[in-house]
């Protein structure tokens, strides 16, 4: 193949392996494990790491609130750490930001982060409104007792029966 028949010869972009190497600080085409941001599954954090994880998340939330005026107490209440849904959503948003602005991320990733930011802050605003936490923390109501197992089993039985009749009627 000569330079006239090879489209890559006319391109100003480096070959794919060279491009991969640009995204890796160790210069190889493959990133190391330390270069790939990992997501945090909050319930799975080991006891030995929990103290540090809480501290890192708190520092990130304080920084987020300082960076964005829209992230006020209506979005993230001062007692956010007492509300598991807030904790897990904020940890996910932090992880998304880390990945979106890592050396491995494409240049379009920050826009994806801002979409996630928009979606998560809307969710947080709704949850904060439901929590009743304005200036001070309000504990959620006592959880309902465990589900009624017998009623659940009956519901599933009836649903399967209805689906079976519908499938049989459709087959005829």
C-alpha positions in Angstrom: 0.0 0.0 0.0 1.5 3.4 -0.9 0.9 6.7 0.7 -1.9 7.6 -1.8 -4.0 4.5 -1.0 -3.4 4.7 2.8 -5.9 7.1 4.4 -3.8 7.2 7.6 -0.9 8.5 5.7 -2.8 11.8 5.1 -4.0 12.1 8.6 -2.4 14.4 11.2 -3.4 12.0 14.0 -1.0 9.5 15.4 -1.6 5.8 15.0 -4.1 4.3 17.5 -1.4 2.8 19.7 0.2 6.2 19.9 -3.1 7.8 20.9 -3.6 5.2 23.6 -0.1 6.0 24.9 -1.0 9.7 25.1 -3.7 8.8 27.7 -1.4 6.7 29.8 1.1 8.5 32.1 3.4 5.4 32.1 3.8 5.8 28.3 2.5 2.4 27.4 -0.6 1.8 25.3 -2.3 0.1 28.3 -3.2 2.1 31.4 -2.2 0.8 34.9 -4.8 0.0 37.5 -3.9 3.2 39.4 -4.8 5.3 36.3 -8.3 3.9 35.9 -10.7 5.6 38.3 -12.9 3.1 40.1 -16.4 3.5 41.3 -17.2 3.4 45.0 -20.0 1.0 46.1 -20.7 2.7 49.4 -22.2 -0.3 51.2 -19.1 -2.5 50.3 -16.5 -0.2 51.9 -14.4 -2.2 54.3 -14.4 -1.1 58.0 -10.7 -0.4 57.7 -11.3 2.1 54.9 -14.5 3.7 56.1 -13.0 6.6 58.1 -10.9 7.7 55.2 -13.7 7.3 52.7 -16.0 9.5 54.9 -13.4 12.1 55.2 -12.7 12.2 51.4 -16.3 12.4 50.6 -17.0 15.1 53.1 -14.1 17.2 51.7 -15.4 16.7 48.2 -18.9 17.7 49.1 -17.7 20.8 50.8 -15.6 21.7 47.7 -18.6 21.0 45.5 -20.8 23.3 47.5 -18.1 26.0 47.4 -17.7 25.7 43.6 -21.4 25.7 42.7 -23.8 28.3 44.2 -26.8 26.1 43.0 -25.7 23.4 45.4 -27.3 25.0 48.5 -29.1 23.5 51.5 -32.1 22.7 49.3 -29.9 20.3 47.3 -27.5 19.1 49.9 -28.7 19.7 53.4 -26.1 20.2 56.2 -27.0 16.8 57.5 -26.5 15.0 54.1 -24.3 12.4 55.8 -27.3 11.2 57.8 -29.2 10.3 54.6 -27.9 7.2 52.9 -29.5 8.2 49.5 -27.6 11.5 49.6 -24.3 9.7 50.6 -24.5 7.2 47.8 -25.6 9.7 45.1 -22.8 12.2 46.1 -20.2 9.4 46.1 -21.4 8.4 42.6 -21.2 12.0 41.4 -17.7 12.3 42.9 -16.6 9.1 41.2 -18.1 10.3 37.9 -16.2 13.6 38.2 -12.9 11.7 38.9 -13.4 9.5 35.9 -14.5 12.4 33.6 -11.5 14.5 34.4 -8.9 11.7 34.5 -6.0 11.5 32.0 -7.8 8.5 30.5 -11.1 10.4 29.8 -12.0 11.6 26.3 -12.4 15.4 25.9 -16.2 14.9 25.8 -16.3 13.4 29.3 -16.7 16.7 31.2 -20.0 17.3 29.4 -21.2 13.9 30.5 -20.3 14.8 34.0 -22.3 18.0 33.8 -25.3 16.0 32.6 -24.8 13.7 35.6 -24.4 16.7 37.9 -27.7 18.1 36.6 -29.5 14.8 37.1 -28.1 14.0 40.5 -28.7 17.5 41.9 -32.3 17.3 40.7 -32.6 14.0 42.5 -30.9 15.3 45.6 -33.2 18.4 45.6 -36.2 16.1 45.6 -34.9 13.9 48.3 -34.0 16.9 50.5 -37.5 18.3 50.0 -38.9 14.9 51.1 -36.6 14.6 54.1 -37.9 17.7 55.9 -34.4 18.8 56.7 -34.5 22.6 56.4 -32.2 24.2 59.0 -31.9 21.1 61.2 -31.9 17.4 60.7 -35.3 15.6 60.8 -35.1 11.9 61.4 -37.1 9.8 58.9 -40.3 8.2 60.1 -40.0 4.7 61.6 -39.7 2.2 58.7 -42.6 0.0 58.0 -42.5 -3.5 59.3 -41.1 -6.1 56.9 -43.2 -7.0 53.9 -46.0 -9.4 54.2 -44.5 -12.6 52.8 -47.9 -14.3 52.3 -49.3 -11.4 50.4 -46.3 -11.2 48.2 -46.3 -14.9 47.4 -50.1 -14.6 46.5 -49.5 -11.6 44.3 -46.7 -13.4 42.4 -48.9 -16.5 42.0 -51.8 -14.4 40.6 -49.5 -12.5 38.3 -48.0 -15.7 36.9 -51.5 -17.1 36.4 -52.6 -14.0 34.5 -49.5 -14.1 32.3 -50.0 -17.8 31.7 -53.6 -17.3 30.5 -52.6 -14.4 28.3 -49.7 -16.4 26.7 -52.1 -19.4 26.1 -54.8 -17.1 24.5 -52.1 -15.5 22.3 -50.8 -19.0 21.2 -54.3 -20.0 20.1 
